[in-house]
C-alpha cells in the first residue's frame, strides 16, 4: 500500500530537491548550518525535505507543497509552526532561506 510519503511524486520531488541542494551546497534553511549529506538517514544532521506549509496544518494536499532542505532535527523541532514562528523563537537566527523547490 502506498502512503503519502512513499508516493512516487513525493519521492521524486524529494530526490530532485536533495540533488540540487547537494550540488549547490545549500545549507539548512532553518539554522543556516551545512547539511551532512553522508550522515545516516536517522541521524539528527541528515538532510530532510521540510514542507514550507507544515503537512499537519495544510490539509489533504499538504504533502505536495513547496520543499526546502533542512536538518532532520531542525525539521522535527519546527513541527507545525510556520517558518517565521520557528525562526522568531530561535535565540540566534541568522538563517536565511536557501533553495526552494516547488513540488506542484
Gaussian input, Z-matrix of N, CA and C with variables (Angstrom, degrees):
# hf/3-21g

backbone

0 1
 N
 C     1     B1
 C     2     B2     1     A1
 N     3     B3     2     A2     1     D1
 C     4     B4     3     A3     2     D2
 C     5     B5     4     A4     3     D3
 N     6     B6     5     A5     4     D4
 C     7     B7     6     A6     5     D5
 C     8     B8     7     A7     6     D6
 N     9     B9     8     A8     7     D7
 C    10    B10     9     A9     8     D8
 C    11    B11    10    A10     9     D9
 N    12    B12    11    A11    10    D10
 C    13    B13    12    A12    11    D11
 C    14    B14    13    A13    12    D12
 N    15    B15    14    A14    13    D13
 C    16    B16    15    A15    14    D14
 C    17    B17    16    A16    15    D15
 N    18    B18    17    A17    16    D16
 C    19    B19    18    A18    17    D17
 C    20    B20    19    A19    18    D18
 N    21    B21    20    A20    19    D19
 C    22    B22    21    A21    20    D20
 C    23    B23    22    A22    21    D21
 N    24    B24    23    A23    22    D22
 C    25    B25    24    A24    23    D23
 C    26    B26    25    A25    24    D24
 N    27    B27    26    A26    25    D25
 C    28    B28    27    A27    26    D26
 C    29    B29    28    A28    27    D27
 N    30    B30    29    A29    28    D28
 C    31    B31    30    A30    29    D29
 C    32    B32    31    A31    30    D30
 N    33    B33    32    A32    31    D31
 C    34    B34    33    A33    32    D32
 C    35    B35    34    A34    33    D33
 N    36    B36    35    A35    34    D34
 C    37    B37    36    A36    35    D35
 C    38    B38    37    A37    36    D36
 N    39    B39    38    A38    37    D37
 C    40    B40    39    A39    38    D38
 C    41    B41    40    A40    39    D39
 N    42    B42    41    A41    40    D40
 C    43    B43    42    A42    41    D41
 C    44    B44    43    A43    42    D42
 N    45    B45    44    A44    43    D43
 C    46    B46    45    A45    44    D44
 C    47    B47    46    A46    45    D45
 N    48    B48    47    A47    46    D46
 C    49    B49    48    A48    47    D47
 C    50    B50    49    A49    48    D48
 N    51    B51    50    A50    49    D49
 C    52    B52    51    A51    50    D50
 C    53    B53    52    A52    51    D51
 N    54    B54    53    A53    52    D52
 C    55    B55    54    A54    53    D53
 C    56    B56    55    A55    54    D54
 N    57    B57    56    A56    55    D55
 C    58    B58    57    A57    56    D56
 C    59    B59    58    A58    57    D57
 N    60    B60    59    A59    58    D58
 C    61    B61    60    A60    59    D59
 C    62    B62    61    A61    60    D60
 N    63    B63    62    A62    61    D61
 C    64    B64    63    A63    62    D62
 C    65    B65    64    A64    63    D63
 N    66    B66    65    A65    64    D64
 C    67    B67    66    A66    65    D65
 C    68    B68    67    A67    66    D66
 N    69    B69    68    A68    67    D67
 C    70    B70    69    A69    68    D68
 C    71    B71    70    A70    69    D69
 N    72    B72    71    A71    70    D70
 C    73    B73    72    A72    71    D71
 C    74    B74    73    A73    72    D72
 N    75    B75    74    A74    73    D73
 C    76    B76    75    A75    74    D74
 C    77    B77    76    A76    75    D75
 N    78    B78    77    A77    76    D76
 C    79    B79    78    A78    77    D77
 C    80    B80    79    A79    78    D78
 N    81    B81    80    A80    79    D79
 C    82    B82    81    A81    80    D80
 C    83    B83    82    A82    81    D81
 N    84    B84    83    A83    82    D82
 C    85    B85    84    A84    83    D83
 C    86    B86    85    A85    84    D84
 N    87    B87    86    A86    85    D85
 C    88    B88    87    A87    86    D86
 C    89    B89    88    A88    87    D87
 N    90    B90    89    A89    88    D88
 C    91    B91    90    A90    89    D89
 C    92    B92    91    A91    90    D90
 N    93    B93    92    A92    91    D91
 C    94    B94    93    A93    92    D92
 C    95    B95    94    A94    93    D93
 N    96    B96    95    A95    94    D94
 C    97    B97    96    A96    95    D95
 C    98    B98    97    A97    96    D96
 N    99    B99    98    A98    97    D97
 C   100   B100    99    A99    98    D98
 C   101   B101   100   A100    99    D99
 N   102   B102   101   A101   100   D100
 C   103   B103   102   A102   101   D101
 C   104   B104   103   A103   102   D102
 N   105   B105   104   A104   103   D103
 C   106   B106   105   A105   104   D104
 C   107   B107   106   A106   105   D105
 N   108   B108   107   A107   106   D106
 C   109   B109   108   A108   107   D107
 C   110   B110   109   A109   108   D108
 N   111   B111   110   A110   109   D109
 C   112   B112   111   A111   110   D110
 C   113   B113   112   A112   111   D111
 N   114   B114   113   A113   112   D112
 C   115   B115   114   A114   113   D113
 C   116   B116   115   A115   114   D114
 N   117   B117   116   A116   115   D115
 C   118   B118   117   A117   116   D116
 C   119   B119   118   A118   117   D117
 N   120   B120   119   A119   118   D118
 C   121   B121   120   A120   119   D119
 C   122   B122   121   A121   120   D120
 N   123   B123   122   A122   121   D121
 C   124   B124   123   A123   122   D122
 C   125   B125   124   A124   123   D123
 N   126   B126   125   A125   124   D124
 C   127   B127   126   A126   125   D125
 C   128   B128   127   A127   126   D126
 N   129   B129   128   A128   127   D127
 C   130   B130   129   A129   128   D128
 C   131   B131   130   A130   129   D129
 N   132   B132   131   A131   130   D130
 C   133   B133   132   A132   131   D131
 C   134   B134   133   A133   132   D132
 N   135   B135   134   A134   133   D133
 C   136   B136   135   A135   134   D134
 C   137   B137   136   A136   135   D135
 N   138   B138   137   A137   136   D136
 C   139   B139   138   A138   137   D137
 C   140   B140   139   A139   138   D138
 N   141   B141   140   A140   139   D139
 C   142   B142   141   A141   140   D140
 C   143   B143   142   A142   141   D141
 N   144   B144   143   A143   142   D142
 C   145   B145   144   A144   143   D143
 C   146   B146   145   A145   144   D144
 N   147   B147   146   A146   145   D145
 C   148   B148   147   A147   146   D146
 C   149   B149   148   A148   147   D147
 N   150   B150   149   A149   148   D148
 C   151   B151   150   A150   149   D149
 C   152   B152   151   A151   150   D150
 N   153   B153   152   A152   151   D151
 C   154   B154   153   A153   152   D152
 C   155   B155   154   A154   153   D153
 N   156   B156   155   A155   154   D154
 C   157   B157   156   A156   155   D155
 C   158   B158   157   A157   156   D156
 N   159   B159   158   A158   157   D157
 C   160   B160   159   A159   158   D158
 C   161   B161   160   A160   159   D159
 N   162   B162   161   A161   160   D160
 C   163   B163   162   A162   161   D161
 C   164   B164   163   A163   162   D162
 N   165   B165   164   A164   163   D163
 C   166   B166   165   A165   164   D164
 C   167   B167   166   A166   165   D165
 N   168   B168   167   A167   166   D166
 C   169   B169   168   A168   167   D167
 C   170   B170   169   A169   168   D168
 N   171   B171   170   A170   169   D169
 C   172   B172   171   A171   170   D170
 C   173   B173   172   A172   171   D171
 N   174   B174   173   A173   172   D172
 C   175   B175   174   A174   173   D173
 C   176   B176   175   A175   174   D174
 N   177   B177   176   A176   175   D175
 C   178   B178   177   A177   176   D176
 C   179   B179   178   A178   177   D177
 N   180   B180   179   A179   178   D178
 C   181   B181   180   A180   179   D179
 C   182   B182   181   A181   180   D180
 N   183   B183   182   A182   181   D181
 C   184   B184   183   A183   182   D182
 C   185   B185   184   A184   183   D183
 N   186   B186   185   A185   184   D184
 C   187   B187   186   A186   185   D185
 C   188   B188   187   A187   186   D186
 N   189   B189   188   A188   187   D187
 C   190   B190   189   A189   188   D188
 C   191   B191   190   A190   189   D189
 N   192   B192   191   A191   190   D190
 C   193   B193   192   A192   191   D191
 C   194   B194   193   A193   192   D192
 N   195   B195   194   A194   193   D193
 C   196   B196   195   A195   194   D194
 C   197   B197   196   A196   195   D195
 N   198   B198   197   A197   196   D196
 C   199   B199   198   A198   197   D197
 C   200   B200   199   A199   198   D198
 N   201   B201   200   A200   199   D199
 C   202   B202   201   A201   200   D200
 C   203   B203   202   A202   201   D201
 N   204   B204   203   A203   202   D202
 C   205   B205   204   A204   203   D203
 C   206   B206   205   A205   204   D204
 N   207   B207   206   A206   205   D205
 C   208   B208   207   A207   206   D206
 C   209   B209   208   A208   207   D207
 N   210   B210   209   A209   208   D208
 C   211   B211   210   A210   209   D209
 C   212   B212   211   A211   210   D210
 N   213   B213   212   A212   211   D211
 C   214   B214   213   A213   212   D212
 C   215   B215   214   A214   213   D213
 N   216   B216   215   A215   214   D214
 C   217   B217   216   A216   215   D215
 C   218   B218   217   A217   216   D216
 N   219   B219   218   A218   217   D217
 C   220   B220   219   A219   218   D218
 C   221   B221   220   A220   219   D219
 N   222   B222   221   A221   220   D220
 C   223   B223   222   A222   221   D221
 C   224   B224   223   A223   222   D222
 N   225   B225   224   A224   223   D223
 C   226   B226   225   A225   224   D224
 C   227   B227   226   A226   225   D225
 N   228   B228   227   A227   226   D226
 C   229   B229   228   A228   227   D227
 C   230   B230   229   A229   228   D228
 N   231   B231   230   A230   229   D229
 C   232   B232   231   A231   230   D230
 C   233   B233   232   A232   231   D231
 N   234   B234   233   A233   232   D232
 C   235   B235   234   A234   233   D233
 C   236   B236   235   A235   234   D234
 N   237   B237   236   A236   235   D235
 C   238   B238   237   A237   236   D236
 C   239   B239   238   A238   237   D237
 N   240   B240   239   A239   238   D238
 C   241   B241   240   A240   239   D239
 C   242   B242   241   A241   240   D240
 N   243   B243   242   A242   241   D241
 C   244   B244   243   A243   242   D242
 C   245   B245   244   A244   243   D243
 N   246   B246   245   A245   244   D244
 C   247   B247   246   A246   245   D245
 C   248   B248   247   A247   246   D246
 N   249   B249   248   A248   247   D247
 C   250   B250   249   A249   248   D248
 C   251   B251   250   A250   249   D249
 N   252   B252   251   A251   250   D250
 C   253   B253   252   A252   251   D251
 C   254   B254   253   A253   252   D252
 N   255   B255   254   A254   253   D253
 C   256   B256   255   A255   254   D254
 C   257   B257   256   A256   255   D255
 N   258   B258   257   A257   256   D256
 C   259   B259   258   A258   257   D257
 C   260   B260   259   A259   258   D258
 N   261   B261   260   A260   259   D259
 C   262   B262   261   A261   260   D260
 C   263   B263   262   A262   261   D261
 N   264   B264   263   A263   262   D262
 C   265   B265   264   A264   263   D263
 C   266   B266   265   A265   264   D264
 N   267   B267   266   A266   265   D265
 C   268   B268   267   A267   266   D266
 C   269   B269   268   A268   267   D267
 N   270   B270   269   A269   268   D268
 C   271   B271   270   A270   269   D269
 C   272   B272   271   A271   270   D270
 N   273   B273   272   A272   271   D271
 C   274   B274   273   A273   272   D272
 C   275   B275   274   A274   273   D273
 N   276   B276   275   A275   274   D274
 C   277   B277   276   A276   275   D275
 C   278   B278   277   A277   276   D276
 N   279   B279   278   A278   277   D277
 C   280   B280   279   A279   278   D278
 C   281   B281   280   A280   279   D279
 N   282   B282   281   A281   280   D280
 C   283   B283   282   A282   281   D281
 C   284   B284   283   A283   282   D282
 N   285   B285   284   A284   283   D283
 C   286   B286   285   A285   284   D284
 C   287   B287   286   A286   285   D285
 N   288   B288   287   A287   286   D286
 C   289   B289   288   A288   287   D287
 C   290   B290   289   A289   288   D288
 N   291   B291   290   A290   289   D289
 C   292   B292   291   A291   290   D290
 C   293   B293   292   A292   291   D291
 N   294   B294   293   A293   292   D292
 C   295   B295   294   A294   293   D293
 C   296   B296   295   A295   294   D294
 N   297   B297   296   A296   295   D295
 C   298   B298   297   A297   296   D296
 C   299   B299   298   A298   297   D297
 N   300   B300   299   A299   298   D298
 C   301   B301   300   A300   299   D299
 C   302   B302   301   A301   300   D300
 N   303   B303   302   A302   301   D301
 C   304   B304   303   A303   302   D302
 C   305   B305   304   A304   303   D303
 N   306   B306   305   A305   304   D304
 C   307   B307   306   A306   305   D305
 C   308   B308   307   A307   306   D306
 N   309   B309   308   A308   307   D307
 C   310   B310   309   A309   308   D308
 C   311   B311   310   A310   309   D309

   B1=1.4485
   B2=1.5291
   B3=1.2944
   B4=1.4571
   B5=1.5256
   B6=1.3201
   B7=1.4602
   B8=1.5160
   B9=1.3017
   B10=1.4689
   B11=1.5221
   B12=1.3287
   B13=1.4610
   B14=1.5272
   B15=1.3195
   B16=1.4584
   B17=1.5227
   B18=1.3113
   B19=1.4627
   B20=1.5233
   B21=1.3179
   B22=1.4627
   B23=1.5256
   B24=1.3054
   B25=1.4690
   B26=1.5367
   B27=1.3207
   B28=1.4662
   B29=1.5276
   B30=1.3239
   B31=1.4677
   B32=1.5193
   B33=1.3320
   B34=1.4637
   B35=1.5253
   B36=1.3203
   B37=1.4693
   B38=1.5210
   B39=1.3220
   B40=1.4637
   B41=1.5284
   B42=1.3319
   B43=1.4684
   B44=1.5238
   B45=1.3391
   B46=1.4755
   B47=1.5297
   B48=1.3215
   B49=1.4715
   B50=1.5197
   B51=1.3385
   B52=1.4548
   B53=1.5259
   B54=1.3272
   B55=1.4719
   B56=1.5217
   B57=1.3053
   B58=1.4692
   B59=1.5341
   B60=1.3193
   B61=1.4664
   B62=1.5224
   B63=1.3246
   B64=1.4674
   B65=1.5189
   B66=1.3316
   B67=1.4678
   B68=1.5245
   B69=1.3208
   B70=1.4671
   B71=1.5306
   B72=1.3276
   B73=1.4627
   B74=1.5141
   B75=1.3294
   B76=1.4650
   B77=1.5300
   B78=1.3111
   B79=1.4608
   B80=1.5303
   B81=1.3115
   B82=1.4610
   B83=1.5258
   B84=1.3081
   B85=1.4668
   B86=1.5231
   B87=1.3227
   B88=1.4621
   B89=1.5250
   B90=1.3328
   B91=1.4697
   B92=1.5219
   B93=1.3323
   B94=1.4556
   B95=1.5171
   B96=1.3337
   B97=1.4620
   B98=1.5312
   B99=1.3398
   B100=1.4664
   B101=1.5271
   B102=1.3197
   B103=1.4524
   B104=1.5306
   B105=1.3230
   B106=1.4577
   B107=1.5316
   B108=1.3281
   B109=1.4609
   B110=1.5206
   B111=1.3246
   B112=1.4603
   B113=1.5272
   B114=1.3103
   B115=1.4664
   B116=1.5173
   B117=1.3029
   B118=1.4630
   B119=1.5263
   B120=1.3321
   B121=1.4720
   B122=1.5309
   B123=1.3282
   B124=1.4594
   B125=1.5257
   B126=1.3200
   B127=1.4580
   B128=1.5312
   B129=1.3181
   B130=1.4628
   B131=1.5268
   B132=1.3277
   B133=1.4602
   B134=1.5204
   B135=1.3130
   B136=1.4669
   B137=1.5239
   B138=1.3326
   B139=1.4608
   B140=1.5235
   B141=1.3227
   B142=1.4642
   B143=1.5222
   B144=1.3110
   B145=1.4582
   B146=1.5283
   B147=1.3145
   B148=1.4606
   B149=1.5254
   B150=1.3056
   B151=1.4655
   B152=1.5235
   B153=1.3203
   B154=1.4562
   B155=1.5233
   B156=1.3191
   B157=1.4616
   B158=1.5129
   B159=1.3333
   B160=1.4568
   B161=1.5273
   B162=1.3188
   B163=1.4586
   B164=1.5260
   B165=1.3103
   B166=1.4638
   B167=1.5219
   B168=1.3292
   B169=1.4672
   B170=1.5224
   B171=1.3387
   B172=1.4646
   B173=1.5240
   B174=1.3012
   B175=1.4616
   B176=1.5075
   B177=1.3362
   B178=1.4560
   B179=1.5224
   B180=1.3080
   B181=1.4644
   B182=1.5152
   B183=1.3118
   B184=1.4551
   B185=1.5116
   B186=1.3105
   B187=1.4551
   B188=1.5211
   B189=1.3150
   B190=1.4623
   B191=1.5268
   B192=1.2987
   B193=1.4566
   B194=1.5202
   B195=1.3118
   B196=1.4606
   B197=1.5234
   B198=1.3402
   B199=1.4582
   B200=1.5149
   B201=1.3296
   B202=1.4571
   B203=1.5130
   B204=1.3084
   B205=1.4525
   B206=1.5331
   B207=1.3287
   B208=1.4675
   B209=1.5236
   B210=1.3276
   B211=1.4579
   B212=1.5191
   B213=1.2861
   B214=1.4645
   B215=1.5313
   B216=1.3279
   B217=1.4725
   B218=1.5319
   B219=1.3226
   B220=1.4708
   B221=1.5259
   B222=1.3191
   B223=1.4546
   B224=1.5299
   B225=1.3255
   B226=1.4709
   B227=1.5195
   B228=1.3172
   B229=1.4730
   B230=1.5205
   B231=1.3074
   B232=1.4630
   B233=1.5276
   B234=1.3148
   B235=1.4592
   B236=1.5168
   B237=1.3380
   B238=1.4661
   B239=1.5241
   B240=1.3335
   B241=1.4669
   B242=1.5273
   B243=1.3226
   B244=1.4586
   B245=1.5235
   B246=1.3213
   B247=1.4656
   B248=1.5243
   B249=1.3291
   B250=1.4669
   B251=1.5282
   B252=1.3231
   B253=1.4712
   B254=1.5212
   B255=1.3238
   B256=1.4594
   B257=1.5247
   B258=1.3354
   B259=1.4604
   B260=1.5251
   B261=1.3300
   B262=1.4659
   B263=1.5277
   B264=1.3106
   B265=1.4578
   B266=1.5175
   B267=1.3234
   B268=1.4601
   B269=1.5161
   B270=1.3311
   B271=1.4611
   B272=1.5212
   B273=1.3195
   B274=1.4716
   B275=1.5239
   B276=1.2946
   B277=1.4558
   B278=1.5209
   B279=1.3299
   B280=1.4575
   B281=1.5164
   B282=1.3326
   B283=1.4590
   B284=1.5155
   B285=1.2785
   B286=1.4586
   B287=1.5176
   B288=1.3162
   B289=1.4618
   B290=1.5226
   B291=1.3256
   B292=1.4553
   B293=1.5219
   B294=1.2878
   B295=1.4595
   B296=1.5247
   B297=1.3047
   B298=1.4612
   B299=1.5286
   B300=1.3007
   B301=1.4483
   B302=1.5093
   B303=1.3089
   B304=1.4661
   B305=1.5134
   B306=1.3238
   B307=1.4603
   B308=1.5151
   B309=1.3148
   B310=1.4700
   B311=1.4871
   A1=109.56
   A2=116.11
   A3=121.18
   A4=110.57
   A5=115.69
   A6=119.77
   A7=107.71
   A8=116.65
   A9=119.04
   A10=112.04
   A11=117.76
   A12=120.28
   A13=112.41
   A14=118.41
   A15=120.16
   A16=111.06
   A17=116.83
   A18=121.31
   A19=109.16
   A20=116.75
   A21=122.30
   A22=112.51
   A23=117.61
   A24=121.47
   A25=111.09
   A26=116.98
   A27=120.71
   A28=110.40
   A29=117.84
   A30=121.12
   A31=111.17
   A32=116.96
   A33=120.86
   A34=111.52
   A35=117.07
   A36=120.42
   A37=110.75
   A38=116.71
   A39=121.04
   A40=110.15
   A41=117.41
   A42=121.04
   A43=111.19
   A44=117.64
   A45=120.74
   A46=110.41
   A47=116.70
   A48=121.27
   A49=110.22
   A50=116.75
   A51=120.68
   A52=111.87
   A53=117.51
   A54=120.55
   A55=110.71
   A56=116.21
   A57=119.36
   A58=111.29
   A59=116.99
   A60=121.19
   A61=110.77
   A62=116.37
   A63=120.11
   A64=110.53
   A65=116.66
   A66=121.50
   A67=112.07
   A68=117.16
   A69=120.65
   A70=112.54
   A71=117.18
   A72=119.98
   A73=112.68
   A74=116.60
   A75=120.68
   A76=110.73
   A77=114.83
   A78=121.80
   A79=109.27
   A80=116.18
   A81=121.62
   A82=108.44
   A83=117.37
   A84=119.53
   A85=111.82
   A86=117.96
   A87=120.34
   A88=112.84
   A89=117.35
   A90=118.68
   A91=113.07
   A92=117.28
   A93=121.07
   A94=115.01
   A95=117.92
   A96=121.26
   A97=110.06
   A98=116.92
   A99=120.57
   A100=113.02
   A101=114.90
   A102=122.59
   A103=108.05
   A104=117.72
   A105=122.47
   A106=107.76
   A107=116.40
   A108=121.67
   A109=112.78
   A110=117.73
   A111=120.93
   A112=112.49
   A113=117.10
   A114=120.99
   A115=111.15
   A116=115.51
   A117=121.39
   A118=107.25
   A119=119.53
   A120=121.54
   A121=114.09
   A122=117.50
   A123=121.00
   A124=113.14
   A125=116.37
   A126=121.55
   A127=110.15
   A128=116.32
   A129=120.78
   A130=112.43
   A131=117.80
   A132=120.96
   A133=113.14
   A134=117.16
   A135=121.09
   A136=109.80
   A137=117.22
   A138=120.09
   A139=111.79
   A140=114.68
   A141=120.57
   A142=107.96
   A143=115.08
   A144=121.35
   A145=107.42
   A146=115.95
   A147=121.16
   A148=109.24
   A149=116.29
   A150=121.75
   A151=108.57
   A152=117.30
   A153=120.07
   A154=111.24
   A155=116.91
   A156=121.42
   A157=105.33
   A158=117.27
   A159=121.16
   A160=110.89
   A161=116.19
   A162=121.79
   A163=110.54
   A164=117.34
   A165=121.63
   A166=113.36
   A167=117.44
   A168=119.71
   A169=113.74
   A170=117.48
   A171=118.50
   A172=115.12
   A173=117.88
   A174=119.87
   A175=114.36
   A176=116.94
   A177=121.83
   A178=115.09
   A179=118.91
   A180=121.51
   A181=112.47
   A182=117.72
   A183=122.80
   A184=114.89
   A185=117.26
   A186=120.33
   A187=111.70
   A188=117.14
   A189=120.83
   A190=112.73
   A191=117.88
   A192=122.30
   A193=111.82
   A194=116.10
   A195=121.93
   A196=110.59
   A197=115.22
   A198=122.53
   A199=110.87
   A200=115.36
   A201=122.04
   A202=107.43
   A203=116.27
   A204=120.52
   A205=109.33
   A206=114.57
   A207=121.52
   A208=108.83
   A209=116.03
   A210=119.43
   A211=108.58
   A212=116.69
   A213=121.33
   A214=110.42
   A215=117.62
   A216=121.23
   A217=111.08
   A218=118.05
   A219=121.02
   A220=109.83
   A221=116.14
   A222=121.86
   A223=109.72
   A224=116.56
   A225=120.56
   A226=111.77
   A227=116.81
   A228=120.61
   A229=112.08
   A230=116.60
   A231=119.83
   A232=110.97
   A233=116.31
   A234=120.71
   A235=113.07
   A236=117.24
   A237=122.72
   A238=113.87
   A239=116.91
   A240=119.74
   A241=110.30
   A242=115.78
   A243=119.17
   A244=107.24
   A245=116.54
   A246=119.92
   A247=109.61
   A248=116.30
   A249=120.50
   A250=111.40
   A251=117.83
   A252=121.50
   A253=110.47
   A254=116.35
   A255=120.62
   A256=111.13
   A257=116.43
   A258=119.92
   A259=111.99
   A260=117.31
   A261=120.87
   A262=111.22
   A263=117.27
   A264=121.59
   A265=113.59
   A266=117.84
   A267=122.01
   A268=109.95
   A269=116.53
   A270=120.25
   A271=112.33
   A272=117.43
   A273=119.08
   A274=108.64
   A275=115.71
   A276=120.12
   A277=110.57
   A278=114.41
   A279=118.99
   A280=109.59
   A281=115.94
   A282=120.36
   A283=110.71
   A284=114.51
   A285=119.92
   A286=107.06
   A287=118.28
   A288=119.40
   A289=110.60
   A290=115.42
   A291=120.20
   A292=108.71
   A293=117.11
   A294=122.18
   A295=111.40
   A296=116.94
   A297=121.83
   A298=107.77
   A299=116.63
   A300=120.98
   A301=108.85
   A302=116.87
   A303=121.26
   A304=108.27
   A305=115.59
   A306=123.15
   A307=111.73
   A308=118.22
   A309=120.68
   A310=114.06
   D1=135.33
   D2=-179.05
   D3=-89.81
   D4=123.80
   D5=173.93
   D6=-94.82
   D7=169.32
   D8=-178.47
   D9=-57.71
   D10=-41.88
   D11=-176.36
   D12=-75.78
   D13=-13.75
   D14=175.11
   D15=-103.93
   D16=4.15
   D17=179.16
   D18=-62.86
   D19=137.67
   D20=-176.97
   D21=-53.42
   D22=-44.13
   D23=-177.24
   D24=-61.73
   D25=-41.57
   D26=178.45
   D27=-68.77
   D28=-45.41
   D29=-179.66
   D30=-59.50
   D31=-41.23
   D32=179.43
   D33=-66.52
   D34=-42.57
   D35=178.79
   D36=-63.98
   D37=-41.51
   D38=178.69
   D39=-63.57
   D40=-42.83
   D41=178.61
   D42=-62.60
   D43=-41.71
   D44=177.77
   D45=-64.18
   D46=-43.17
   D47=178.21
   D48=-58.04
   D49=-50.42
   D50=-177.97
   D51=-63.39
   D52=-41.60
   D53=-179.67
   D54=-62.92
   D55=-44.47
   D56=-178.69
   D57=-70.76
   D58=-40.94
   D59=179.61
   D60=-64.20
   D61=-41.95
   D62=179.19
   D63=-65.16
   D64=-43.10
   D65=-178.72
   D66=-64.99
   D67=-34.02
   D68=-177.67
   D69=-94.43
   D70=-5.54
   D71=-179.39
   D72=72.22
   D73=28.70
   D74=-178.93
   D75=-60.48
   D76=141.38
   D77=178.00
   D78=-96.30
   D79=171.05
   D80=175.37
   D81=-60.12
   D82=127.36
   D83=-176.86
   D84=-74.42
   D85=-9.91
   D86=-179.63
   D87=-95.86
   D88=-36.48
   D89=-178.88
   D90=-115.35
   D91=-14.69
   D92=178.31
   D93=80.08
   D94=2.86
   D95=-179.37
   D96=-92.31
   D97=157.28
   D98=-177.50
   D99=-61.51
   D100=151.47
   D101=176.05
   D102=-90.55
   D103=137.56
   D104=175.74
   D105=-91.94
   D106=94.21
   D107=-175.25
   D108=-68.32
   D109=-17.73
   D110=179.89
   D111=-98.88
   D112=3.94
   D113=-178.94
   D114=-67.98
   D115=151.24
   D116=173.12
   D117=-56.64
   D118=136.93
   D119=-177.84
   D120=-56.40
   D121=-21.42
   D122=178.59
   D123=-93.37
   D124=-0.59
   D125=179.50
   D126=-72.80
   D127=149.55
   D128=178.18
   D129=-62.13
   D130=-28.95
   D131=-176.68
   D132=-94.97
   D133=4.63
   D134=178.15
   D135=-69.54
   D136=154.82
   D137=178.41
   D138=-71.51
   D139=147.29
   D140=173.01
   D141=-141.87
   D142=157.89
   D143=177.92
   D144=-92.69
   D145=109.01
   D146=-179.54
   D147=-92.44
   D148=127.59
   D149=178.24
   D150=-83.57
   D151=123.97
   D152=-179.10
   D153=-59.27
   D154=-37.82
   D155=171.15
   D156=-100.49
   D157=113.02
   D158=-175.98
   D159=-51.36
   D160=133.19
   D161=-177.90
   D162=-57.22
   D163=-39.05
   D164=-176.91
   D165=-64.91
   D166=-21.91
   D167=-176.36
   D168=-116.42
   D169=4.10
   D170=-172.82
   D171=-107.89
   D172=13.34
   D173=173.56
   D174=83.44
   D175=-168.67
   D176=-172.85
   D177=-65.35
   D178=-24.53
   D179=179.20
   D180=-101.53
   D181=17.25
   D182=-175.49
   D183=-57.93
   D184=-32.65
   D185=-177.44
   D186=-70.86
   D187=-17.77
   D188=-174.03
   D189=-104.47
   D190=34.55
   D191=179.32
   D192=-100.83
   D193=-163.92
   D194=-178.82
   D195=-74.46
   D196=142.51
   D197=-177.41
   D198=-120.40
   D199=148.53
   D200=169.01
   D201=-135.45
   D202=155.05
   D203=179.85
   D204=-82.73
   D205=138.36
   D206=179.36
   D207=-149.67
   D208=159.39
   D209=170.88
   D210=-63.78
   D211=149.38
   D212=178.16
   D213=-56.96
   D214=-43.02
   D215=-177.81
   D216=-69.02
   D217=-39.27
   D218=179.06
   D219=-64.68
   D220=-42.42
   D221=179.00
   D222=-61.89
   D223=-44.41
   D224=179.43
   D225=-64.77
   D226=-43.29
   D227=-179.55
   D228=-64.91
   D229=-33.05
   D230=179.10
   D231=-64.64
   D232=-40.28
   D233=178.01
   D234=55.49
   D235=-128.27
   D236=-177.46
   D237=-85.51
   D238=-5.61
   D239=-177.83
   D240=-67.97
   D241=152.15
   D242=170.95
   D243=-71.31
   D244=163.85
   D245=178.14
   D246=-58.89
   D247=-41.67
   D248=-179.47
   D249=-63.00
   D250=-43.59
   D251=178.66
   D252=-62.96
   D253=-42.34
   D254=179.81
   D255=-63.51
   D256=-48.88
   D257=-178.14
   D258=-65.88
   D259=-34.06
   D260=178.54
   D261=-64.65
   D262=-28.11
   D263=-179.36
   D264=-85.03
   D265=-6.15
   D266=-179.98
   D267=-85.62
   D268=142.71
   D269=-178.00
   D270=-76.13
   D271=-37.86
   D272=-179.72
   D273=-127.59
   D274=77.68
   D275=-176.94
   D276=-93.41
   D277=97.36
   D278=174.31
   D279=-108.42
   D280=9.78
   D281=-178.16
   D282=-68.37
   D283=138.66
   D284=173.46
   D285=-122.78
   D286=140.85
   D287=179.33
   D288=-56.70
   D289=139.70
   D290=-177.87
   D291=-109.19
   D292=-108.83
   D293=-174.59
   D294=-86.49
   D295=126.95
   D296=175.76
   D297=-112.14
   D298=128.99
   D299=179.01
   D300=-118.72
   D301=121.17
   D302=179.95
   D303=-86.21
   D304=116.09
   D305=-174.78
   D306=-76.86
   D307=-21.19
   D308=-175.07
   D309=-66.22

